Amino acid sequence: MMLRAAILGAGGMGHRHAQSLKELETVSLRAVCDVKESAANELAQSYNARVYTDFDKMLREEKPDLLFLCLPPFAHNGEVEKAADLGIHIFIEKPIALEEGRARSMVEAIEKNGVISQVGYHYRFGEAVCQLKKLMDSGKAGKPVLFNARYECNSLHSPWWRQKDKCGSQILEQAIHLYDMALYLMGPIEFSTGLMANLCHADVPNYTIEDVSASLLRFCSGALGSITATNCAVPGKWENPFTAVFENVTAQFTDPNHAVFWDTSGEEPVESTVCGEVDMYLEEVRAFVEAVLAGKKSSCPIQEGYQGLCLVKTVSDNAKEA
């Protein structure tokens, strides 16, 4: 069966997902839609896809099986609901929305129509993360104990990214991947709090988000966590290491593909290393397509994207100024 796919949003993530779709034999990219026709043309011409600037027209004429929503968070305006009402399966980039109400409407539409959804949390598909998940699922890892992580970069990014009313915050737009890792590996949250400040960009016009943050988490299991983020670190470097400690396993991740594991269940700790080269973007798209073909729940449905959004919004909305 050949699935028909369409992409809404011809930016960086639209290009990434188009590349992934090209690798799969069961999907054909039929259409690209963007409010900027030049951007849609640039992406579509490489894949022999049709170009649209009108989303409703694309859905009506192309009747896709799959829709890849690659919009910035401020631009969501009912596209998920329209696609779900037509029975179209939806892959949506994180964060799924700026506000919980908008996200809740998406979740309700997907549940009502019974379509398959997936959120673009590609960290879940890293080889080292998958290895730890296997140890967790088998019971070998033991009970969760501690999660800590940091997101560090130094860039002005796109103009919309710097504005609170368009991106929400750095933790919502970037570090949310680490918050998702916390939920994925440690389970649901019982309590969260945080601190935020803008220490290095107060004089930058229209820079209204934080550039440093720290949060504390308590999971329902009793485990604890901390996540820090900053946009004041080394220019040109993007670092996002994290550590997950369990009763019998400690895993220190350089990134989702690379980690050092210690088995601490015996008298002496046993060290092992995972050095993966998995294309996480390809694997998340492959997993979504396979879920649609099998008619089963995806590995990261929109409900989990909603949970991540709620966690980050709680930290952000309740954060005190440092």
N, C-alpha and C positions, 0 to 999 in steps of 0.2 A: 504493500500500500504506500503510495506517495502522498505525503502530507503537503498542503499548500501553506506557506508561511508569509507573513507580512511584518514589516518593521515600522514602528512609529517613533521617529526621532533619529535623525541621520548624523548624530554626533559620534563621539569616540566609542561609546558602547554599542551604538548601532552598527558601526564598522566591525567591531570585535565579534558580535554575534553573527553577522553576515559571513564572516570568515569561518566561523564554526559550522554554520549551516552548510557551507560548501563542502565540508569534510564528511557530511552524513549522506548516505545513499537514499535515505527514506524521506528526505525533505527537499522541497524546491522553493526557493525564495521568489515569490511572484510579484511583490510590490513593496515600495518604500514610500513613506509619507513624512513630510516635514513642512513646516510653515515657510521655510526658505527653500524655494524650488531648486536653487543652485546646489544646496547641500544634498537634497534628495537625488538630484541628477548625478552628482559625483559618486554617491554610493551605489545607485541603481545600475549605472552603466557597466560596472564591473561584473554584475551578476545577471544581466539581461532581464532586469525586473522593470515593471511599470512604475511610473512616477506620479505621485499625487501630492497635492497640498491641502486637500479636503479629506479629513479622516472618514466622515460619514460616507462619502462617495467611494472611497477605497473599500470599505466594508461591504457596501452594496454591490459594487461591480466585481470585486475579486472573490468574495465569499471565502476568506481564508479559514483553514483549520486551526492555525496557530497565529497568535499575535505576540510580537516582542515589543513591549513598552519600554522605550529607552529615553524617557523624558526627564528633565530635571524636576525635583520634587514640587516646585511651585507651579508647574505647568499642567498638573493633572486636573482634569475638569470633566469627569464622567466617562472617560474613554473605557475604563474597565467595565463599568456597568453596561454600556452599549454593546461591547463585545460579548460579555457574558450572556446578555439577553438573546444574542444570536447563536449561542452555543459554541462560541470560539474559545479554545483553551489559551490561557494567558501566562506568559513569562513576563515578570515585571522587575525592573531594576530597583535596588534599594536607594534611599528609603522610599517606601511605597507612597508616602504622603508627608506633608508638613504637620498636619493636625490629625488627632485621633478620630474626629468625626468623619473626615474625608476617607480615612483608611477603613473605618468601620463600615461605611457604605460599600466600599469595594468588597470587603469580606462577605457581607450579606448578599451581594449580587452573585458572587461566585458560588456561595453555598446554595442559594435559591435555585440556580440554574444547573448545578451539578457538574460544572466544568472543572477541568484540572488546572491548577495554578502552580507556579513556582516563582520564588523570589531569588534574585541574583546574589546570593551569599556564596560566592565562589570559594571562600576559604574552606568550606566544608568538604571540598573535593580534593584538597591537598593530600598527597600520599602519606605524609606523617600524621595528619589529622585522622585520616581513615584508619591508620594503624592503631592509634590510640582508641578510636571508637570501637574497634574490634575487641580490644582488651577490656573495655568497659562493658560491652554487650555480653561478653563471655563470663563476666564476673571476676576476671583475673586482676583487674585494676583495684578492686575494692571500693570502699566508700570515698566520695569526693571530699577534699579537704580545703584546697586553696587554689584560686585562679588570680594571676596578676599579669598585666599587659601594659604596653605603652605604644603610642602612635606618634611618630616624630617626622616632621617635614619642615620646609621653609619655602613657601611659594605664595604669590598673590592669586594664582589660579585665574579662573574666568571672573569677569566683573560680578555676575550673579552669585557666584560662590561666596563672595565676601559679605553679602547682605543678609541679615537675619530674616527678613521677610521673604527671601527667595530660597535660601538653603537651610535655614533653621539654626544651625550651629555646626562647628567642626565635628562634634561628636555625632551629630545626626547624619552628616554627609560623608564623613570619612571613618571615624573611629567606631561607627556602628557595626563594622565588621567584627571588631574585637568584642563588642557587647553581645553580638550574636554568638561568637565563640563561647563566651561565658555561659549563655543560656543553653547552647548545644551540648557543652561538656559537663556543666555543673547542675543544670536543671533550673526550675523556676525560681524567681526572686521573691524573698519575703520582705526585704527592706533595702532601700538605696538612698544615698545622699551624695552631695558633691560640692565642689568649689569651682568657680570660673573667674577668669580675668582677661583683659586685653592689655598686655604689657608692652608690646612691641609695635603695634599698628594703630595706636590712637590717633596718629597724625595722617594716616592714609585715608583719603576721601572715600566715603561710602563703605569703609570697613567697619561693620557693625556687629560682627560675631566675636566670640572669644578667640584668643590665640593660645590659651593654656587652660587646662582643666584637670581635675582629679576627682575620682568618685570612689566610694566605698559601697560594697555590696554584701548582703547576707542572703544566702540561698535557703530555700525551704528545707534542704537536707541538713542545714547547720554549717555547711562550708562557707568560707568567706572569700571576698575578692576585692581587687582594686584595679582600676584602669586609669591611666593618665594619657593626655594627648597635648600636643603643642604644635604650633605653626611658627615657632621661633628657633628651630634647631638648625641643622646644617643645610644650606642651600644645595639643591641637586641630589640630596639623599632622602630616601623614603624608608623608614625602618618601622617595623611593627611586630617585634618579638613578644612572645607570651609564654607563660609557664603554667602548667596544670599539675597539681599535686593530688595524688590519690593515696589511699591507705597502703597500697602495694606497688605503685608506679609513680615515678616523677618524670614528666616530659617537658623538656626545655626546647621551645620552638624558635628558630631563627625566622622562619616563615612557615606557612602551612605545608610546604613540601619537605622541609628540612628540620630535623629535631634530634636531640640526644635523649634516649630513654634510659632510666635506671629501674630495674626490677629490685625492689627492696623487700620482697617477701621472705627471703632466706636470711641466713646468718651474715652473708656478705652481699653488698649490692652488686648487681650484674649490669654492665653498661652495654648499650647497643646504639647504633646510629641509623637513621633513615635519611637518605639523600635522594629525594624524588625529583623527577623532571616532568611531572604531569602538567599538561595544559589545563588548568582548572576551569578556564572559560569554556573550553571545548567539552570538558566532562560534565559541567553543569547543564549545558545545552543538550548533550547526548542523554543525560538522565531524564530531562524533561520530555524529550521526544519519545524515549522508551516508555515513560509512564503513560503518555497519551496513547501510544500504540497498544499498550497492555491494558488500558482502561483502569489504571490504579492510581492511588495517591502518590504525589511526587515526593521527593526527598526533602523539600522545603516549601510546603504550601503557604499560601498568603496569610493564613492564620498565624504562622510563626513569624512572618514579617511584621504583622500587627503587634505581636508580643514584643519584638525587638524595638519597634517604634515607641510603644508605651513605656518601656524601660528607659530609653534614652530621653524621652520627653519628661519623664518624672525627674530624672537626674538634672536635666537642663532647666526645667521650670522651677525646681525647688533649690537650685544651686545658689549659694551665697557668693557674693563678690569677694574674691580673695584680696 
